[in-house]
Amino acid sequence: MVLFAHSCPACDAADAELQAGCEANPSPGRRGFLAAVVAGVGVLAAPPAVAQVWGGRARALGIRRLQTGENFSGVYWRDGRYDRTALDRLNWVMRDPGMAEATPMDPRLFDILATVQDRVGSDEPWLVTSGYRAPETNASRARESRRVSRVSFHMSGMAADVQLPGRSSVGLARSAAEMQLGGVGVYRNSGFIHLDCGPTRRW
């Protein structure tokens, strides 16, 4: 399957400050993270804005992966915990399309997507062009371009490049940035934005 030829500004080695931030804030180990999710323990704190928007309400999300046409629409968090079955489905939709297996995504990323979607009042699903990026995929892109970093939130399941039908990328990025939800970047030419659950920053 052919991946979109797409690089992420959050992963550009040219941005030394961001690079240092990525290295100073490593992602949780996959095994430990997956064990926590499977156990239903909320060990990863969502940004404060998430709790402010949702309160105790169930958190729902709609996404469509452009490369595969696969969809997810439904509740992934209820009664104070993440729904394991929903996370498994989301992990599969957000996988690197060139890989046969899904990888655990950081559920805080889903919180960010759901919160922005709720704040702008959209019922449309997010269109996802890049979710998880396997190390092999990232390494291949790094060999092709010096602008692709060896460090990437996509590789840790903490980032997505997305578009919301009927909404401007600049407006979406502004809403996310105002809520201090993590990393927010704008692809002005393509109309997509980058969202991640790393340190709060904007470009």
FENVEN-V50096 format. One record per residue. N is the residue number from 1. RES is the residue in three letters. NEAR is the number of other C-alpha atoms within 10 Angstrom. Layout:
# FENVEN-V50096
N_RES_NEAR + N_RES_NEAR
This chain:
# FENVEN-V50096
1_MET_8 + 2_VAL_7 + 3_LEU_13 + 4_PHE_11 + 5_ALA_7 + 6_HIS_11 + 7_SER_17 + 8_CYS_21 + 9_PRO_20 + 10_ALA_28 + 11_CYS_21 + 12_ASP_20 + 13_ALA_19 + 14_ALA_14 + 15_ASP_13 + 16_ALA_10 + 17_GLU_9 + 18_LEU_19 + 19_GLN_19 + 20_ALA_12 + 21_GLY_12 + 22_CYS_18 + 23_GLU_11 + 24_ALA_10 + 25_ASN_11 + 26_PRO_13 + 27_SER_18 + 28_PRO_12 + 29_GLY_9 + 30_ARG_15 + 31_ARG_10 + 32_GLY_10 + 33_PHE_19 + 34_LEU_16 + 35_ALA_11 + 36_ALA_14 + 37_VAL_22 + 38_VAL_15 + 39_ALA_12 + 40_GLY_14 + 41_VAL_13 + 42_GLY_13 + 43_VAL_9 + 44_LEU_13 + 45_ALA_10 + 46_ALA_17 + 47_PRO_17 + 48_PRO_11 + 49_ALA_18 + 50_VAL_21 + 51_ALA_14 + 52_GLN_10 + 53_VAL_16 + 54_TRP_15 + 55_GLY_11 + 56_GLY_12 + 57_ARG_12 + 58_ALA_15 + 59_ARG_22 + 60_ALA_21 + 61_LEU_23 + 62_GLY_20 + 63_ILE_25 + 64_ARG_20 + 65_ARG_21 + 66_LEU_16 + 67_GLN_17 + 68_THR_13 + 69_GLY_11 + 70_GLU_13 + 71_ASN_19 + 72_PHE_21 + 73_SER_15 + 74_GLY_12 + 75_VAL_16 + 76_TYR_24 + 77_TRP_21 + 78_ARG_13 + 79_ASP_10 + 80_GLY_13 + 81_ARG_15 + 82_TYR_21 + 83_ASP_16 + 84_ARG_15 + 85_THR_11 + 86_ALA_17 + 87_LEU_22 + 88_ASP_17 + 89_ARG_15 + 90_LEU_25 + 91_ASN_21 + 92_TRP_21 + 93_VAL_24 + 94_MET_29 + 95_ARG_22 + 96_ASP_24 + 97_PRO_22 + 98_GLY_13 + 99_MET_13 + 100_ALA_9 + 101_GLU_10 + 102_ALA_18 + 103_THR_22 + 104_PRO_21 + 105_MET_27 + 106_ASP_24 + 107_PRO_24 + 108_ARG_22 + 109_LEU_22 + 110_PHE_26 + 111_ASP_24 + 112_ILE_24 + 113_LEU_24 + 114_ALA_24 + 115_THR_25 + 116_VAL_22 + 117_GLN_22 + 118_ASP_16 + 119_ARG_13 + 120_VAL_14 + 121_GLY_9 + 122_SER_16 + 123_ASP_12 + 124_GLU_16 + 125_PRO_21 + 126_TRP_23 + 127_LEU_21 + 128_VAL_23 + 129_THR_22 + 130_SER_24 + 131_GLY_28 + 132_TYR_28 + 133_ARG_25 + 134_ALA_20 + 135_PRO_16 + 136_GLU_12 + 137_THR_15 + 138_ASN_20 + 139_ALA_16 + 140_SER_12 + 141_ARG_18 + 142_ALA_17 + 143_ARG_11 + 144_GLU_10 + 145_SER_12 + 146_ARG_12 + 147_ARG_17 + 148_VAL_23 + 149_SER_22 + 150_ARG_16 + 151_VAL_21 + 152_SER_26 + 153_PHE_23 + 154_HIS_23 + 155_MET_22 + 156_SER_22 + 157_GLY_27 + 158_MET_23 + 159_ALA_30 + 160_ALA_26 + 161_ASP_24 + 162_VAL_26 + 163_GLN_22 + 164_LEU_21 + 165_PRO_14 + 166_GLY_8 + 167_ARG_13 + 168_SER_15 + 169_SER_23 + 170_VAL_16 + 171_GLY_12 + 172_LEU_22 + 173_ALA_22 + 174_ARG_16 + 175_SER_18 + 176_ALA_25 + 177_ALA_20 + 178_GLU_10 + 179_MET_18 + 180_GLN_19 + 181_LEU_28 + 182_GLY_20 + 183_GLY_22 + 184_VAL_27 + 185_GLY_24 + 186_VAL_23 + 187_TYR_18 + 188_ARG_11 + 189_ASN_7 + 190_SER_9 + 191_GLY_15 + 192_PHE_23 + 193_ILE_23 + 194_HIS_25 + 195_LEU_27 + 196_ASP_27 + 197_CYS_24 + 198_GLY_21 + 199_PRO_16 + 200_THR_14 + 201_ARG_15 + 202_ARG_17 + 203_TRP_12
